[in-house]
């Protein structure tokens, strides 16, 4: 029996970058689910909108609804620009 490996995943260095782009299709989505979950439980999230006021009201409510009051959890900061 020959064993070759172990091999790391293609995304094992994802947090070594300031910005990462995840592209997964089909079964390739599965490995990225854990990365997205990690981001969800870490990074403060800046939410930005440049669009109509009606959408801004809805998005601002959703940011407030899904922000956790616990400072160790996810917090969404809403930013908008209307013309």
Secondary structure, DSSP 4 states (H G I P E B T S, - for coil): ---------TTTTGGGSSS------GGGHHHHHHHHHHHHHHS-EEEEEES-HHHHHHHHHHHHHH--SSTTS--EEEEEE--
